[in-house]
Amino acid sequence: MFTFEPATVEDFDRLLQLRLRCMRESLERIGRFDEWRAYDRFRNSYRPHYTRLIMQPQGELAGCVAMGPADGDLLLEHFYIAPEQQGKGLGSAVLRQLLAEADAAALPIRLSVLQQSDAGRFYARHGFMQTGEDEWDVYYVRAPQAGVEQHVMTIRQATAGDKDRICEVLRRSIEELCVADHKRDAHILGAWLFNKTPESVLKWINDAGQHMLIALNGTTVLGVGAAANSGQILLNYVSPDARFRGVSKAILLDLENHLKQQGNSFSRLTSTRTAHRFYQACGYTDSGPAETSRAVGGQPMEKQLR
């Protein structure tokens, strides 16, 4: 039994120590252990917004894993199980959940392991195939499995009957995916979630000056978006269960098309810290100094619509 919790920048030190505990033996075996080099490599590759803490039911840290988009695939890295928790099936259970996510998204997973590491056999047992190697590392990939129900997404305008499901996605997305912004601070979370209620959502749906939409897989809400007709994107949130599937980008494109139809030449928004790099990758640039609303910091951004 385990649960995932999102990692933050503040988790760097304890995850670095976990990395050293897990990798020291393998690194010493190939004469490559250097504590400072291990620190530098982890610092340069640590992506907290894609990293998850693996927690035991008692609230103890049992490990961590990072998986996020990279060149059209998913990159799996920093998968560490605390030595005292190894050999109990925890690593396999975590990996099976990650594989299910990749299969649902129809995306391959890539990773690398150290030469002479037992991890290579572990990944081979779970369907990974070796694709290459160099002096220090061995490279693997696993293709998405056929026969698994694939992600099918449709986007439509939100209706009054969607308000409860929209509210749930908004609250879960903020609580579980925006930890870099609220840092689990109860005051910040309370202010942010204050108006994320079914009643507020219904008002937004019925507001003639706004366009609100949802992304769906069947009847499951994958994400929520909203824009003011005047040119401001107001919402773009994805369900924690639908990460890495292109949901946010699909919503953003639909909202941008709506803004163009309303005669806007620019799309403007205020990005969270969590989403800032996503919007940069989508062509948005900072348009002013950072600001704070409802105790949450935000970065104004804009993009010319073509």
N, C-alpha and C positions, 0 to 999 in steps of 0.2 A: 504494500500500500504506500502510495506517495502522492504528493500534489506538486504542481508547478507554481512558483511565484516569480513575477518579473524581477530581474536584477536591476540595480541602479549603479550609478557611478560610485556611490559610497561602498558598494560591495567589492570593489576592486581588490583591496588588501586581503580580505579573507579568502577570496577565490584564487588569488595568487598563491597563498599558502597552501590551499588545496591542490593546486596544480603542481607545486613543488613536491608535496607528499606523494602524489600519484605518479609522477614522472621521474622522480629522482633515480630509482633503481634502473629503469630502462635507459636513461641518459648516461648513467655511470657505466652501464654495460658496453656502450659504444664509445666511451671516453669523451662524452660531449656535455657532461654536467658542468654548468657555470651559473651560479645563482643570479649574477647580474645580467647575463645574457637571457636567462629565462624571464627575468623581470622586463627587460626591454621588449622581448618578443610578445609577451602577454600585453604589455601596455600598448603596443602598436596595433594589436589585432583585437583588443577587447571592444566589443560592440554591445553595450548594456541593453540597448533596445531590442536586440535579438537573443539575449541571454536569459536563461531561466534557471532559477534555483530549484533544486530537487529537494523537497522537504519531507521529513517523516511526519507521521500523525502527531507525534509529541512536540512538533515545532522545531526539531533539530535539523540542521543542514546536513544532507546526506550526499550532495553532489551538485553539479551544474552541467548545463549543456547549452550550446549556442547553435541556432540554425536560422539562416536568413538567405535572401535572394543574392545571387552572384552570377552574372553573365547568363541569365536565363535559366539557371538551375538553382538548387538549394545547396548551400555550403554548410556542412556539419563540422563543427570544431569545438574545442574546449569541452569535451565530454569527459568529465571526471567523476568517479564514484569514490567516496572516502574509503581508504583501505579497510577500515573496520566494517564497512558495509558491503564489501565485495564478496562474491561467491554465494550470494543469497538470491540471485535472480533479479535484483533491482535494475541492473544495467540493461538486461534484456527487456524488462517491462517498459522502461523508459524508451528504449529504441523502437519497440513495437508501436508505441504511440506516435513517435516521430515519423515512422514509415507510413502509418495510416494517414497522417496529415499530408505527406508527400504524394501518396497515391490519390487522395481526394483532390489534390491540386494538379495531378497528372504531371508532376515534375520529377526529374532525376535528382538524386542526392550525391554530391561529391565529398570526399574527405581524404585525408592523408594520415598515415601513422608512421612512427619511427621504425627504421630497420630493426629487425630482430624482436619487435614488440609482439606480445601475445595478442594485442588488439587486432592484428590482421586476421587471425583465425576467428576471433569473435565476430568481426564484420562479415567474413566469408560465410559463416553459418547463417547469417541473416540476409544472404542474397547479394552481397556486394562482390563485384568482379574487379580484379586488379587491372589497371590500365597503363601502369608505368611505374618506374622507380628511378631514384638517383642515389647519390652516395649516402644520404641520410634518411630519406623518406620513401614510402611506398604509397602509391595513389590508387584509390578505389572509386567506383561509381556503382550506383544501383538505379536501374530504370524503374519507372512506375509500373506497378503490376497490372496486367490485363485482367479483366473480369471484376475489378473493383469499381463500385459505383462512382462515376466521375462527377466532378463539379459542373453543374449546368446553371448558368446565371441569367436571369432576366431583370430588367430595370423598368419600373413603372412609377407613375405618380402615386403618392401616398393618399390613403383615404381614412376616414374617421375610424373605421374598423381596425386599422393598423396601429392605433395609438399605444396600446399596451406593449406590443412587441417592439415598437420603435423605442419606447421608453426603456425597456430592458436592455436593448443593444447599446443605447447611449450610456446608460449607467455602468454596464459591464465594461464597455470600451474605455471609459474614463478611469474606472477603478483598477482594471487589470493591465491596460496597455499604456497608460499615461503616467506611470510611476515616476518617470524622470521629471515630470512637471509638479506633481503634488507630493512626491516623496513620502507618501502614506501619512501625511499630516492631516489630522482630523479636521482642523479649521479650514484648510484649503479645500479639502474634499467636500466638506459641507457647503461651502460657498459655491463651488463648481456644480454640485449636484442639486442645488436648491430649486432650480426651475426645471429640472429634468424629471417631470411628472407627467402622467397621462393627460392631465388637464392642460398643462402648458403645451404639450405636443399637439393636442387637438386645436388649440388656438393657432399654432403655426400652420397646421394643415389647412385651416379655414381662412387664413390671411391671404387676401387677393393680391397683395404686394409681394408674395413669396412663392417660390416653386419648391415643393418638398417631394422627394422621391425615395424609394427603397430598392435595394438589390435583393433578389430572392433566389433561392434554390428550392423549387416546389413551394411550400408554404413557410419555409424557414427564412427569416430575415437575416441576410448576410451583412448588410450595411445600410447606412442612412445618410442622405445628403439634403442640403437646403441652400437656396440662394435667394437674395433679394433681387427683385427685377431691376433695381437701380445699378446692379453690378457687383454686389458684395456676396461672396460665398460665406454662408453662415455656419454650416455643419458639414462635416465629412468624417463619419465614424464607421469603423468596421467591427464586426463581432469578433471577440477573441477566438472563436471557433472557425473563423474564415480568413485567417492571416495567410499571406503569401499566395493569394489566388487572384490578385489583380482587381479586387473589389473596389478599393479606394480610388484607383486610377480610372476604372470604368465609371464610377459615380462622378468623379471630377470632370471627365470628358463630357458627360451628359449635361452637367451643370453649366459648363463653358458653352456648349451649343445653345442652351437655353438663353444665356446672357447675350450671345451674339444675335439671337432672334429678337431679343428685346432692344437691340440697337446699341449695345455697349461695345466699345472698342477695347476696353480693359476689364480684366477680372481681378478683383481685389479680395484679400482675405487677411486674417490674423492667424498666424500659425503657432501652434504649441511647440515647445522644444522637441517633443517626441516626433512631430511630423515635419520639422523644418527641412531636413535633408530630402524627404520625399517630395516636397513642393519644389525645392531647388531642381531636383531631377526632372520635374514636370515643366520646367521653364520659368518658374517664378523667381523674382529677385526681391531683396529687401527694399522697402520703400520709405523707411523712416525708423526712428529709434524704437526700441522695445517699449512696450507699455504693459500695464497691469489692469485686469478687469476681474472682479469677483475673486480677488486674491491670487489669480493665476496670471503668470507672465505670458506675454504674447509678442510675436514679431510681425508687424505689418509687411505684407508682400503684395506684389502685383505682377501681372503678365499681360502683354498685348495679345489680343485675340485676332487671329488671322483667318 
